[in-house]
């Protein structure tokens, strides 16, 4: 069944990926109509999240953000498919990095952990490996369909990126550290961890929730540098990215320092253009659960 699904769906994805710019985004507008108006995909979750995070905004503004978010969501999903047909030169035009020298200078001395959020186009973040000399890794969620999973790995490999799962991350980072392998690791770190496994609770968008701090843990253990990746949507199909250093050496930071800096930078990004954040995730679902006493903070 997995092979059949791949064989049936792949031609459609390929066809979408080669559509010219105007037709491609016209298709996205059609997708928006069905996702937002017909199926109402996770609209209740989005509305709850927006009202929770922005209690002082009136419903007119909440509705505007919601609608623009769904337009952006459809663009992002289709741009993920567009990846299939993008060359290195093409993606550099669509995803412009403002200050690539920040990474180039740091990687001369040590490996780097790049932290980012589900903001703007996180799928094209992996293209930053076109700008660095070190081996590039991206932490991802494995796809259940093994054929699509292998295909996604193949597509991203064109951008010098090796995909690793969350369970493989710590082992990979530590093994490379011990073998003196210089590497760059990309981590999307704004997800909601399982409450019973969370080791750190603090406020995100002014609401106390469990926080992923795996990137900080690895950086403090191995002395890796940590950089925040800020991405902004310039216009449809075009983004700019900026590297903001968080720590030059993780071993020289205080506990939670890296994670807290990442959260503040992510919040500032969301407040700038909230419609470009991924509101369909239940990021604040554990807010009413009491954290373990050892993990309480802030």
Secondary structure as GFF3:
##gff-version 3
##sequence-region A 1 298
A	DSSP	alpha_helix	2	17	.	.	.	ID=ss1
A	DSSP	alpha_helix	21	32	.	.	.	ID=ss2
A	DSSP	pi_helix	33	38	.	.	.	ID=ss3
A	DSSP	alpha_helix	43	53	.	.	.	ID=ss4
A	DSSP	alpha_helix	59	82	.	.	.	ID=ss5
A	DSSP	three_ten_helix	83	85	.	.	.	ID=ss6
A	DSSP	alpha_helix	88	94	.	.	.	ID=ss7
A	DSSP	beta_strand	95	97	.	.	.	ID=ss8
A	DSSP	alpha_helix	101	106	.	.	.	ID=ss9
A	DSSP	beta_strand	112	116	.	.	.	ID=ss10
A	DSSP	three_ten_helix	123	131	.	.	.	ID=ss11
A	DSSP	beta_strand	135	139	.	.	.	ID=ss12
A	DSSP	alpha_helix	146	157	.	.	.	ID=ss13
A	DSSP	beta_strand	161	164	.	.	.	ID=ss14
A	DSSP	alpha_helix	166	178	.	.	.	ID=ss15
A	DSSP	beta_strand	183	188	.	.	.	ID=ss16
A	DSSP	three_ten_helix	195	197	.	.	.	ID=ss17
A	DSSP	beta_strand	201	204	.	.	.	ID=ss18
A	DSSP	beta_strand	207	210	.	.	.	ID=ss19
A	DSSP	alpha_helix	214	222	.	.	.	ID=ss20
A	DSSP	beta_strand	225	235	.	.	.	ID=ss21
A	DSSP	beta_strand	238	247	.	.	.	ID=ss22
A	DSSP	three_ten_helix	250	252	.	.	.	ID=ss23
A	DSSP	alpha_helix	257	272	.	.	.	ID=ss24
A	DSSP	three_ten_helix	274	276	.	.	.	ID=ss25
A	DSSP	three_ten_helix	293	295	.	.	.	ID=ss26
###
